Amino acid sequence: MQDHANRPLSDFIEYPQDEMLSRAESFLDNCKRRHSIRSFSDRPVPKEIIEACIKTAGTAPSGANHQPWHFVAIHSADVKKQIRQAAEDLERSFYEGRAGEEWLDALKPLGTDAQKPYLEHAPWLIAVFSQKKGGIHTEDKNTNYYVHESVGLATGFLIQALHNAGLATLTHTPKPMSFLTDICGRDRDNERPYMLLIAGYPSEDATVPEHALVKKPIEEIATFL
């Protein structure tokens, strides 16, 4: 016997199976056009578009529905400059030896280096934070569960929402990312930087590394029993 409040599932839409397949294949084709780029235009992107995409991220499933995430959308040129300076300081030490040869060799086909001009050039940066404690209400201070998994799901929703809206993205994860906590004015005791997303239009000369276009076939990523 259920001892919690429920309401009927009223917004589920069932499609004929041929339409289901068509929709699945259409979505796959759309996802194939999503690429991580490193050359962004400075063309403005309305705040309302970013808001709608973050709202989409907020619909992701989470442990106990605690929604243990916070998104800081950064448009300020001054804040973006601070983030670039801090990130490049870390990246220089990374590429000068902290990463180790195996990691650096893995990155060579992508052509990455310590210079991150897109952190200033792109119209929006979105810093994603995970939260150790919280709940479904702002004032809640409960333990959050499956935090890493929950925030990963929400970040995936956000990336795909931005792509679906017509924007290009790049995930950026400098280590350590504690500078984001300070620059964004977040709670150091409760929140941890999870990822930095760059979002905007691609520049006219944007490219995609051929290495990044190689995706494993279905036989290597799935097993059907």
URKA-V870921 format. One record per helix or strand of 2 or more residues. SS is the DSSP state (@ for helix, = for strand). FROM is the first residue (numbers start at 0). LEN is the number of residues. If there is no record, write none. Layout:
ss: (SS:SS)
from: (FROM:FROM)
len: (LEN:LEN)
//
This chain:
ss: (@:@:@:=:@:@:@:=:=:=:@:=:@:=:@:@)
from: (16:46:62:68:76:100:117:123:132:141:146:167:177:190:209:217)
len: (16:11:3:6:22:8:4:8:2:2:19:5:6:10:4:4)
//
